[in-house]
């Protein structure tokens, strides 16, 4: 297809359609439309030059406008020059003005022609998003005395706000008003929307307030914009008044406007007014939708009326309104804050059932709630769903892994760790520290070191937390040599040893049977630049107290005072606990008076030390008195306080009273822990009520408490005493399932039980299993087995003597003496 003819600068040959428009005197009929569009004449910008095109455009426009001021070809020609030839704005404006300058320009129609053409041009450039060209055109028009019409100026304001900025649009609007150009509600609407888009809500409201001075009445759109801006500014009162004004003016409020006002009132805590606006909206024929329902649910949740919010949720679902992610998110967050973990979990499941995917933060809230209720299986399942859904939230996975490791669920933590890496989620150094802690708590130091050696390859440089965690593991195994070696390695690798690391080592030796070495360790650390703190001295004092070395504890207290370190409530509590442990409760009471004289207030740990001391002595009446004082001081008893009473009554074999404290504990909303259940199980097992002990064990598991080896020791003892040796043996399988390491006492009881039942094979199999699992027999084990061997020897000897007597009775003396040399080897074998 041939290209259209090009316009050349300086050409003396007029185009055929142009020559028809330049006849001299007599008017000619309107020319027929050319076979190609007018824009084709300006399509070759490489050959054409701006002055030549402008001159040709001027001449052509003059011919067309001379024929008719509103000639239908004038604007398409002007638009083609602007968009196809990209003639500069000043050239376009000048071309139009020169074309209309002539003897006929004094007529009203001729005078209006340039304004109409240029206004249409300005509007076209604005709507096309050519903000620079439109702004230049407007500037040249104003400079040449042409006032664009309101519509084109509105389009210019819209495109300036959209393509440039609301600030530029406001400046342009101020310039128009400075020239006293007419303005209308459309302009205010355009500017208010531009301001709202950029978050300039104050400017949007200011524009609304200026309309009265400009004598421009607001329309429906302007009211809606102003109300929306006020709602964003949290000015719920004025937004509500403006809504009333809008309705009095005869304008119908849109759904969005109602929802904005309701939302602002909800956030301002004015729930009753929000509900009234909702009722007005429904009375106006609007329908409840999911957005409005979610806003109201959020309002109820802010008032901590989560039950009402959930009722509204059920109503909306029953009415066929489909909840969104936002709806579920509002309710899940509220349920988490109110401790309604089960409901949050149910909402999450319902959400997944509808094909909606919770956000990472919502998953995290639900998982945190489940872990708080010790429902770790559901938490792990939900976390695995996150992995399958591609939500790579390392915080959630690390938090769950840390929780599992703290509760000795290392196997489950490692399984989640592997799945996490397979899903492409990169662990953090906190993840590795959690697993190191899990290994160290289990005593699996070889595995811990292997994981530690993998960290640099994963891009993680071991830090003070890494080394300190490993040190704790070795300290737990009483291997201080390797702990010190790690301290040296830590320094060699340039990792600064902080106060926390030194205190961990000091506290570790204080908790071991090597408390006598603490002075040497402390002096060694001080020589390395360590400055002991109150925490350091409290650890040492507590270590001496636990070892019953109250004199050494007092000496360390004196040293602490000499260094100007004041004693705190922890220091005094350690001494109170020590005096109670050594059955010197009178000295503990004197220490209590002493700390009060120092202006210190006893805390829950102080009272628990006293209560535990009196309970250990069986003095339950004095323990009850301190419970009353504790409550009078405004403190809330903890599980440890209740456990002290339960243990005290158990030791007195008063299980009925122990049960009452357990029931009171549950009634007061204090969760029973592993110590609580273990104490009750032990008490009822010794009381002969093994069936109830097993019920408590089932309840313990159902509530997410993880039994330990002491729990299983109590159960094993109870079952064996009741004669259920096979049931006790099955507990070993249960321990294996729960990843709990049996202790030597459990095996001793089982071995002894089988030996009493003359099941020698089962007993020795247990002994072999015990060795295979790395559990070393103690003196009790050796005594049990030695006693069995003694019984076997004694039984064989009696058997031989019986055969000997039987042989003597059946034979004459002479025959007997003849037979004995032959029979003796046989008898010896017996």
C-alpha positions, 0 to 999 in steps of 0.5 A: 500500500502506498504511503500518503503524500508528504508535506514538504517545507516551502512547497508551492504546490497546494494539496488537492483537498487544501486548494479546494478550501482556498478559492478566492471570492465565491464560496464553493461547495464543501469538498468531498472527504479525501480517500485517506484520513487527514492524519495521513498528511502529517504522518511522516515527521522525518521529512516534515519540519515544524515550521512548514507543518505549522504554516501548512496547518495554519493555511488549511485551518484558515480555509476551513474556518473561513468557510465555516467557524465550526467546520467538521474538518478543523478539529480532526486536522488539528488533532492529527497535527498534535498526535501524529506530527507531534507539533509543539503546543505553542505552534498548535496554539499559534496556528489556530490563532493565526488561522482565525485572525482576519476580517471575519474574526469580529463575528461572534462565531469566528471569535468563538472558533479558536476557544472551541478548537483549542479547548477540544485540543486541550481536552484531547491531550489531557485524556490521552495522558500527555500531561506535558503537552497539555500543560504547555498548551494551556500555558500558551492559551492563557498567555495569548488570552484564550480561556479554555472552557471548564470541561477542558480545564477539568480534564487537565486537572484530572490528568495532572493529578493522575499523571503528575501529582496532586500537588501540581494539580492543586497549584494549577487549580490555584492559578486558575482561581487566581485568574478568576476562571469559572470553577465547578463541582467536577473540578473539586471532585477531580482534585479531591480524588487526586488528594485522596489517592496520595493520602492528602486527606487534609487537602481534600477536606480543605477543598470541600470547605473552600466550595462555599466561598467559591459559591459552588454547591457540593454534589453527590460525588464531592460529598462522598469524597469529603466523607471518605477523607474525614473517615480516613482522618478518623474524624468520625463525628464530622463524617457523620454530620456530613452524611446527615447534611448530604441526605438533607441536600437530597443526595443518596449516599452510596454503599461505600459512603455508609461503610466508610462512616460505620468503619470510622465510628467503629474505630472511634469506639462508637459502636452504638452509633455505627449500628444506627448508621448500619440500620439507616443503610439497610432502611435506605434499601441497601444490603448487608455485604461482607465488607460491612459485616466484617467492619461490624465484627471488627467493632465487636472484637475491639470491644472484646465482645468476640462472642457477639462477633462470632454470632454475627459471622454465623448470621452472615454465613447463613444469609449466603454472604461469603466471608473473605480473608479479611473477615477470617483474619479479624476473627482469628486475631480476636480469638487469639487475643482472647485465648480462644485457640480452639475457635481460632483453629476451627476458623482456620480450618473453615477458611481452608475448606472454602479454598482461602489461604490464611496469611503467614501472620494468621497461621502464626497466631493459630499455631501459637494458640495451639502451642499454648494449649499444648496441642503440638500435633495440630500445630505441626499439621498446620505448619506442614500445610503452610509449607505445602501452600508455599508460605515461606515464613521462617519465623513460624517454623522456627518458633514451632521447632523451638517449642518442640525442642523445649518440650523434648520433642526433638524427633518431631522438630527434626522432621519439621526441619527437614520438610522446611528445607525441602520446601525451600525455606532457608533456616535462620541461625535461631533455627539451628540454635533451637535444634542445638538446644534440643540435642543438648537437652537430650544429651546427644552431644555428638549430634549437636556437634555434627549440626554445629559443624554444618552451620558454616556451610549453610552461611551461618557463623557460630556466635556466642549463643551457639557456643553457650548452648553447646556448653550447656549441653556438656555441663548437663552431662557434667563434662566441664572439660569439653565446656572449657574447651569450647570456651577456648575455641570460642576465643580463638575464633574471635567470638567475644565471651560475654557476661552471659557465657561466663554466668552459664558456666558458673551456674552450671558448676553451681548446679552440679556436685562440683560446687566446691570448685566455683571459687577457683572458676570465678577467680579464673574468669575474673583474671580474664576480665570478667566482672561478677554481677548480682546474677553471678553471686546469686547463682553461686549463693543458690548453688551453695544453698542447694548443696546445703552449704549455708556457711559458704553461701553466707561467706559469698553473700559477705563478699558480694556486699564488700564489692558494693553489690546490693542483695535483691529479692532473689538473694534473700529468696535463696537463703529462705529456700535454703533454711527451709530445706535444712528444716530451719523455718524459723531462720527463714522467717527471720530472713523474711522480716529482714528483707522487708526491713530492707524495703523489698517486697516478697514475690511469688517465689519467696512465698513459694519457698516458705510454703514448700518448706512448711509443706515438706515438714508436713506443717500444712497449717503454716503453709496455708497461712502463707497462702493467705498472706500471698493472696492478701499481697495481691499475688496470684498463686502459680502452679509451683505453689499448688504443687507444693501443697499437692506434694505436701498432702501426698507425702502425708498420704492425704490424697483427698486433700491433694485432690481438692487442691488440684481441683481448686487449681483447675477452677482458678484457671491455672494449668496443671503441669507435668509435676502436678500430674506426676505427683498425683499419679505417684500418690494414687499409685502408692495409695493403691488406686492405680486405675485413677492414676492411669486416668490422670495419665490419660488426662495429662496426655489429652491436655498436652503435658509431656510425661517424663521418666519420673511420671513413668517410674510412678506408674511402673511402681503402681502397676507392679504393686498391683500385680500387673507386671505385663502392663508395667512392661508396656509402659516401655513401649509408651515411653519409646513412642513419646521419646522418653528415656527410661531410667534405671529405677524403671528397669530395676522394678521390672526386672525384680517383678519378673524375677518374683514371678519366676520369669527369668528369661524376661528379666534377663532380656530386660537387663540386656535391653537396658544395656543396649539402650546405654542405661548403666545398672546400679548397685540395686540392679546388681543386688537384684541379680546377685540375690537371684543367683544366690537363690539359684545356688541355694535351690540347687544345693537343697535339690542335691541334698534331697536326692542324697537323702532319698538315695540313703533311705533306699539303700543299705549303708554298704551299698550307699558307700559303694554307689556314692563315688559314682553318684557324686558327679551327678549330684554335683551337677544338680 
